[in-house]
Amino acid sequence: MNSCLLPLATNFKLCLCPDESDVVNSELPAYQLKFSAKRRSIQLKIQSGQLWVCAPAGCDLKLIQQLIMQKKHWIDKHLQQQQQTEAGWLEQGQIPFFDDKLQLKIVQDSVNQFSLDGDCLWLQLSHRNKMDSQHKWIEKLVTGFYMQQAQLWFSQQVLHEQQRMSLQSRQVRVCNFKAKWGSCDSSGLLSFNWRLLMAPAWVARYVVVHELAHLVHMNHSKNFWALVAEFNSDAAKARLWLKQNQHWMQL
């Protein structure tokens, strides 16, 4: 899902609006509109191939439509991205790997295993596999490739960044997180989501600095963010990238 928060204009006109309504305007992208008394800003989000608008109760429809038109490029871009990735990476026969894409090459063999050759990821599928389990084996092999590469990359990156930050972690592990990009516990164990290898390298590097900063501040205080910014100038940009692109970072 992609979302974009837009602050309210200070001089908008209030009008009575229903609690929930569908608005259609031929000059605007099709969208679903919901009002909430708890909201203080207008939120645009792309979910399941559709534009949703969440606005404060009583917000002027003209203001909402003006904001939609202002963000039309953003809306069109992310609607198109969702349509392109709707089938899934495996169905497209390619997977993202940092700033590149790897082509999937599937061959029948005596064992189930993967191997990387240039920009091709070869998947060997055992002829003993049941036909209805082939897709599961492909997903398992690709996930195994990401996990392997992520362990190598994050271990090296943590070593580099912790020397730069004069910090010391205890251990680095790669996990199949569903709802977070990384974590740091009080013992110094750092964990990272393998799906970060589907993002640009500069985004993954930000997450490394973020988790290392938790060795000093086990919170998200001003001091924590100041430490992150000191060692990663792309922090805000990387957080925005993850928020806008997390919907397609899955197999």
WOWO-V22422 format. One record per residue. N is the residue number from 0. NEAR is the number of other C-alpha atoms within 12 Angstrom. Layout:
n=N near=NEAR
n=N near=NEAR
This chain:
n=0 near=26
n=1 near=33
n=2 near=29
n=3 near=31
n=4 near=24
n=5 near=24
n=6 near=19
n=7 near=22
n=8 near=18
n=9 near=11
n=10 near=10
n=11 near=18
n=12 near=15
n=13 near=18
n=14 near=14
n=15 near=14
n=16 near=22
n=17 near=20
n=18 near=18
n=19 near=20
n=20 near=19
n=21 near=19
n=22 near=24
n=23 near=15
n=24 near=17
n=25 near=9
n=26 near=13
n=27 near=23
n=28 near=28
n=29 near=24
n=30 near=30
n=31 near=28
n=32 near=31
n=33 near=30
n=34 near=30
n=35 near=22
n=36 near=18
n=37 near=14
n=38 near=20
n=39 near=20
n=40 near=26
n=41 near=36
n=42 near=29
n=43 near=37
n=44 near=34
n=45 near=35
n=46 near=28
n=47 near=19
n=48 near=26
n=49 near=25
n=50 near=36
n=51 near=33
n=52 near=39
n=53 near=35
n=54 near=38
n=55 near=32
n=56 near=26
n=57 near=28
n=58 near=33
n=59 near=24
n=60 near=31
n=61 near=20
n=62 near=26
n=63 near=38
n=64 near=28
n=65 near=21
n=66 near=30
n=67 near=35
n=68 near=21
n=69 near=18
n=70 near=26
n=71 near=22
n=72 near=15
n=73 near=23
n=74 near=33
n=75 near=24
n=76 near=19
n=77 near=33
n=78 near=33
n=79 near=21
n=80 near=27
n=81 near=29
n=82 near=19
n=83 near=17
n=84 near=27
n=85 near=23
n=86 near=16
n=87 near=21
n=88 near=27
n=89 near=31
n=90 near=17
n=91 near=18
n=92 near=25
n=93 near=28
n=94 near=35
n=95 near=32
n=96 near=33
n=97 near=24
n=98 near=17
n=99 near=17
n=100 near=21
n=101 near=29
n=102 near=25
n=103 near=31
n=104 near=27
n=105 near=28
n=106 near=20
n=107 near=20
n=108 near=16
n=109 near=13
n=110 near=16
n=111 near=27
n=112 near=26
n=113 near=31
n=114 near=26
n=115 near=22
n=116 near=13
n=117 near=14
n=118 near=18
n=119 near=22
n=120 near=31
n=121 near=28
n=122 near=36
n=123 near=27
n=124 near=30
n=125 near=22
n=126 near=17
n=127 near=16
n=128 near=19
n=129 near=12
n=130 near=14
n=131 near=10
n=132 near=16
n=133 near=23
n=134 near=20
n=135 near=18
n=136 near=27
n=137 near=35
n=138 near=29
n=139 near=22
n=140 near=31
n=141 near=43
n=142 near=31
n=143 near=25
n=144 near=28
n=145 near=37
n=146 near=28
n=147 near=24
n=148 near=27
n=149 near=35
n=150 near=28
n=151 near=20
n=152 near=28
n=153 near=39
n=154 near=27
n=155 near=19
n=156 near=28
n=157 near=38
n=158 near=25
n=159 near=21
n=160 near=27
n=161 near=31
n=162 near=16
n=163 near=18
n=164 near=26
n=165 near=18
n=166 near=22
n=167 near=24
n=168 near=33
n=169 near=20
n=170 near=24
n=171 near=32
n=172 near=31
n=173 near=32
n=174 near=26
n=175 near=22
n=176 near=19
n=177 near=16
n=178 near=17
n=179 near=20
n=180 near=34
n=181 near=33
n=182 near=32
n=183 near=31
n=184 near=23
n=185 near=19
n=186 near=17
n=187 near=25
n=188 near=23
n=189 near=36
n=190 near=35
n=191 near=41
n=192 near=37
n=193 near=37
n=194 near=44
n=195 near=44
n=196 near=39
n=197 near=37
n=198 near=36
n=199 near=25
n=200 near=25
n=201 near=26
n=202 near=32
n=203 near=37
n=204 near=38
n=205 near=39
n=206 near=44
n=207 near=45
n=208 near=45
n=209 near=43
n=210 near=45
n=211 near=47
n=212 near=42
n=213 near=35
n=214 near=30
n=215 near=29
n=216 near=23
n=217 near=21
n=218 near=20
n=219 near=17
n=220 near=14
n=221 near=13
n=222 near=16
n=223 near=23
n=224 near=26
n=225 near=21
n=226 near=28
n=227 near=33
n=228 near=22
n=229 near=18
n=230 near=27
n=231 near=29
n=232 near=20
n=233 near=23
n=234 near=27
n=235 near=20
n=236 near=19
n=237 near=30
n=238 near=24
n=239 near=18
n=240 near=28
n=241 near=31
n=242 near=26
n=243 near=29
n=244 near=30
n=245 near=32
n=246 near=32
n=247 near=34
n=248 near=33
n=249 near=30
n=250 near=29
